[in-house]
Amino acid sequence: MASTAVIVGNETFGLSEVHREPCDCIVRIPMRGSATSLNVASALSIMLREVEAQLRARKG
């Protein structure tokens, strides 16, 4: 199994270009309403849940 690193940017400015450059994939969480960002812990929880769901779907 390949190794994966999840790098999370700050709540206001996201991930700096120096950290974005080596990434194979950049993802965003769609936002509705007036909120412009999520707490980093909340965003990471959403992301890890999606990773888990996709890994389970691959296993069948």
Secondary structure, DSSP 8 states (H G I E B T S, - for coil): ---------BTTTBS-HHHHTT-S--------TT-----HHHHHHHHHHHHHHHHHHHH-
